[in-house]
């Protein structure tokens, strides 16, 4: 039987991660960063404010908020996360799961 080539990016990543713990660790880290960036962006949009307005509320700049909303930003401090949550009228909830 001839195997069909995998063209789906997610499936390719799954195959590459199999048996490579370092790659799996990197993948999980990047996935967490992506999820956090997306949650911040969604919360800001649900609050009906612009990046500039959020920046004012947290005493920062629009470009910094834009970096927060990109998945490649990974230097959040607890203080920054609390400021963002407060400025968006949200509660910060951190959960550690197995």
Secondary structure, 3 states (H helix, E strand, C coil): CCCCCCCCHHHHHHHHHCCCHHHHHHHHHHHHHHHHHHHHHHHHHHHCCCHHHHHHHCCCCHHHHHHHCCCCCCCCCHHHHHHHHHHCCCCCCCCCCC
